[in-house]
Amino acid sequence: MTDSGHTKASETGMEAPKRTLRQIYVGIALHGVIFGILGIIFMRPIWMYELGLLAGLLGAMGVTYNMYTTIESALDMHPDGARKHVTLHSLLRLLGSAALMIVAILIDWTAFVGVTVGLIGLKISAFMNPFIRRFI
């Protein structure tokens, strides 16, 4: 992608989505570093928050990958089958995120905060993507 957001002529159909996936992963990792440092400063017990943050970041990366593979496979399906496929996987992502948060709250509130902050990393990464794509 160029700075204006247009796909480069050299990128083929599969290269652009994979590049975007890498950019989102970098954004999630950057988000994790920033909020990991903030957690060291403000959260107690630190290890519980950091463990929750790591679980949330891994969850965000898993959700991102699932969205990527779901869209890729839905593009080859009949529209009715694609709609059902995308809806099912969206529900599974939601249930997976909710399960991760429920397990975290049962462990400790700081783990819950860490997981929640980690999962939000996907959203923050999407907002940071125009900045990240300049460098990747």
C-alpha positions as CSV (number, residue, x, y, z in Angstrom):
1,M,0.0,0.0,0.0
2,T,1.2,3.5,-0.7
3,D,0.8,6.4,1.7
4,S,-2.5,7.3,0.2
5,G,-3.8,3.8,0.9
6,H,-3.8,2.5,-2.7
7,T,-2.4,-0.9,-3.5
8,K,1.0,-0.9,-5.1
9,A,1.0,-2.2,-8.7
10,S,3.5,-4.9,-7.7
11,E,1.1,-6.4,-5.1
12,T,-0.9,-9.3,-6.3
13,G,-4.3,-10.3,-5.0
14,M,-2.9,-12.4,-2.0
15,E,0.0,-10.1,-1.1
16,A,-2.0,-7.1,0.0
17,P,-4.2,-8.9,2.6
18,K,-1.1,-10.7,4.0
19,R,0.7,-7.4,4.3
20,T,-2.3,-5.9,6.1
21,L,-2.3,-8.9,8.4
22,R,1.4,-8.4,9.3
23,Q,0.7,-4.7,9.9
24,I,-2.1,-5.5,12.3
25,Y,0.1,-8.0,14.1
26,V,2.8,-5.3,14.5
27,G,0.2,-2.9,15.8
28,I,-1.0,-5.4,18.3
29,A,2.6,-6.0,19.5
30,L,3.3,-2.3,19.7
31,H,0.1,-1.9,21.7
32,G,1.2,-4.7,24.0
33,V,4.6,-3.1,24.6
34,I,3.0,0.3,25.5
35,F,0.4,-1.1,27.8
36,G,2.8,-3.6,29.3
37,I,5.0,-0.7,30.4
38,L,2.0,1.2,31.7
39,G,1.0,-2.0,33.6
40,I,4.3,-2.2,35.3
41,I,3.9,1.4,36.5
42,F,0.2,1.3,37.6
43,M,-1.0,-2.3,38.1
44,R,-0.6,-4.6,41.1
45,P,0.2,-7.5,41.1
46,I,2.2,-6.8,38.0
47,W,2.7,-10.4,37.0
48,M,-1.1,-11.1,37.0
49,Y,-1.8,-8.0,34.8
50,E,1.1,-8.9,32.4
51,L,-0.1,-12.5,32.1
52,G,-3.6,-11.3,31.4
53,L,-2.2,-8.8,28.8
54,L,-0.3,-11.5,27.1
55,A,-3.4,-13.8,26.9
56,G,-5.4,-10.9,25.6
57,L,-2.8,-10.0,22.9
58,L,-2.6,-13.6,21.8
59,G,-6.4,-13.7,21.7
60,A,-6.4,-10.5,19.6
61,M,-3.9,-12.1,17.2
62,G,-6.0,-15.2,17.0
63,V,-9.1,-13.2,16.3
64,T,-7.2,-11.3,13.6
65,Y,-6.0,-14.5,11.9
66,N,-9.5,-16.0,12.2
67,M,-11.0,-12.9,10.4
68,Y,-8.4,-13.2,7.7
69,T,-9.0,-16.9,7.0
70,T,-12.8,-16.5,7.3
71,I,-12.8,-13.7,4.7
72,E,-10.4,-15.6,2.4
73,S,-12.6,-18.7,2.5
74,A,-15.9,-16.8,2.2
75,L,-14.7,-15.2,-1.0
76,D,-14.8,-18.6,-2.7
77,M,-18.3,-19.5,-1.5
78,H,-21.8,-19.0,-2.8
79,P,-23.2,-15.8,-1.2
80,D,-25.7,-17.7,1.1
81,G,-23.0,-20.1,2.3
82,A,-20.5,-17.2,2.7
83,R,-23.0,-15.3,4.9
84,K,-23.6,-18.3,7.1
85,H,-19.8,-19.0,7.3
86,V,-18.9,-15.4,8.2
87,T,-21.8,-15.2,10.8
88,L,-20.7,-18.5,12.4
89,H,-17.1,-17.5,12.7
90,S,-18.0,-14.0,14.0
91,L,-20.0,-15.7,16.7
92,L,-17.2,-18.1,17.5
93,R,-14.8,-15.1,17.8
94,L,-17.2,-13.4,20.2
95,L,-17.6,-16.5,22.3
96,G,-13.9,-17.1,22.4
97,S,-13.2,-13.5,23.6
98,A,-16.0,-13.7,26.2
99,A,-14.6,-17.0,27.5
100,L,-11.2,-15.6,27.8
101,M,-12.5,-12.6,29.7
102,I,-14.7,-14.8,32.0
103,V,-11.7,-17.1,32.9
104,A,-9.6,-13.9,33.6
105,I,-12.2,-12.4,35.9
106,L,-12.5,-15.7,37.8
107,I,-8.7,-15.6,38.3
108,D,-8.2,-12.0,39.4
109,W,-9.5,-8.5,38.4
110,T,-6.0,-7.4,37.3
111,A,-5.9,-10.4,34.9
112,F,-9.3,-9.3,33.6
113,V,-8.0,-5.8,33.0
114,G,-5.0,-7.2,31.2
115,V,-7.0,-9.5,29.0
116,T,-9.4,-6.7,28.1
117,V,-6.6,-4.3,27.3
118,G,-5.0,-7.0,25.2
119,L,-8.1,-7.8,23.3
120,I,-8.7,-4.1,22.6
121,G,-5.2,-4.2,21.0
122,L,-6.9,-5.3,17.7
123,K,-9.0,-2.2,17.6
124,I,-6.2,0.1,18.5
125,S,-4.0,-1.6,15.9
126,A,-6.6,-1.0,13.2
127,F,-6.6,2.7,14.1
128,M,-2.8,2.8,14.1
129,N,-2.6,1.0,10.7
130,P,-2.3,4.1,8.5
131,F,0.8,5.0,10.6
132,I,2.2,1.5,10.6
133,R,1.8,0.9,6.9
134,R,4.3,3.8,6.2
135,F,7.1,1.6,7.7
136,I,6.0,-1.9,6.8
